[in-house]
C-alpha cells in the first residue's frame, strides 16, 4: 500500500491522539479565558469608538444648528431693535407734535379766554366809568343846578333824558 | 544599509562555521560507527557513507528522543498500550551508549525500526502481527513540540487577555497585546467575517485556536534547534487531527440546505441531481483531506528543500559548496517564513469557508449558482 511505502504519509495514532487532546484543551482554555474576553474587549472598544464618532458628529451638527439658530435669533433681535427704535422715534415725534398741538390749542384757548376776559372787564370798566361819570355828572349838575334852579322835578327830568342819551352811546 | 550588509555577512559566516563543525562531527560519527561495528561500516561503505534521503527523512520524521547537539539528546518517555496493558519507560532504554537501537524487554521485546517502536522476534526480525497490536502513545519529539507550543500559546494569550482586563477597553493596546491584536483582527476581518457571515462570532474561538496553533508550530518548525525544529505541522497525523476537527464542526453545524445541496441539488434536472449527489458526497470528505494534505505537503516540502540545500555540502564533500548552499538555504528559509504564515491563513480561511458554506441560508432556490469552486494550490 501507498501508506506503507512512504512513512511520511502514514499518520501516527499517538501523535493524532495527543494533537486532539492538545487542540481541545487549547480550544477550551483559550476559548474561555482568552478569545472570548479579547473579542469582547475589541468589539467593545470598536463600539466605543463608533459611538464616540457618532456622538462627535451629532454634537457637530448640533453646534451648526445652534449657530444658525443663534444667527437667526441675532437677526431677529436686530430687526426688533430697529423696529423698536423706529417705533420709539415715531412715538416721540407723535408725542412732540401732539404736545405742540395741545400747547397751541391751549394757548389759543387761553388767549381767547384772556381776550374775552379783557373785553368783559373792559366793558365792565367802561360801564363802571360811565356810571361813575354819570353819577359824578349828576352830582356836579345837582350841585350846580341846586343853586340855580328852583324847580327840582323839571330839572331831574331833563337830566334823566340826558343820562339816557349818554347810555345809548 | 551598511549595517544590513554586515548582518548578512555575519549570518553567512555563522552558517559556514556551523556547517564546517557539523561536517566534522558527522565525520566523527561515521568514524565512530566504523569502529563500533564492522557490519555497519561495510554497509556504510557500500552506500557511500552519507545517505542524503535517510538524513533528510530523519530530520523530518518524528522521533522518540530529541537530538540537541553532538551526542547529547533528550530521551523522551515512551508510552505503549498493548493487550497486556499500559507501560511506560524512557526511550534511553531503546538505545545503548553508542546511540544504536537495542532491544528492550517490556511486555514484549521492543526495538526501534525505521523510527517506530516494533515488537521483534528472538532473531531480531520484526514481528508484524504483534507490532500491529501495540499502540504507541509516546511523548515523542513532535508531541513535546506540541506541548511546548500549546504552553506558549496559553502564556501569550492569557497574558494578552489579562492586559485587556487590566488596561480596560478604552486605552490603546500595549506590548504583546498590540502585537497580537492586529493578527486577531486579521483572522476576524479577513478570515471569519467574509467567509462565515454574521454568525462568525460563534466560530471565532475555533478559528483563532486553529490559526495560532498552526502558525506557532510552523514558525517553531523553522527554528533549527531546540525547542524548535520539530516538523509538527508537517506531520500528517497533526494535520489530519485538525482537518478532522474541521470536518466534524462543518458537518455538525451543517443545516438543512447544506445537506440538500449535497444529496438533492436544488434548481437542477432530476438526472443532474442524481449525477451530482455522489460527487458532492465525495466533496464532503475531499475538503478536509485537501486541508490535511496541503498543510502537510507545504511544510514538509519546505523542510526538505532547506535540508537538501544544506546536504549539498555533504554530497560535494567540500566546504566551498556552502558558498552556494547557505545563501540558498537562507533564501528558502525566508520564503518558508512567508509559507508558514500563508499556510496557517489558508487553513483557517478554508475552514471558515467550509463552515460558511455549511451554515449559509439559501433564500433563493430558483437560480442556483455553485459557489464552492475553491482554488487549490
Interface residues (C-beta under 8 A of the other chain):
Chain A: X7 X8 X9 X10 X11 X12 X13 X14 X15 X16 X17 X18 X19 X20 X22 X23 X25 X26 X27 X29 X30 X31 X33 X34 X35 X36 X37 X38 X39 X41 X42 X44 X45 X48
Chain B: X57 X60 X61 X62 X79 X114 X115 X116 X135 X136 X137 X138 X139 X140 X142 X143 X146 X147 X150 X153 X154 X157 X158 X160 X161 X164 X165 X169 X170 X181 X184 X185 X188 X201 X204 X205 X206 X208 X209 X210 X213 X235 X236 X237 X238 X240 X241 X242 X244 X245 X296 X300
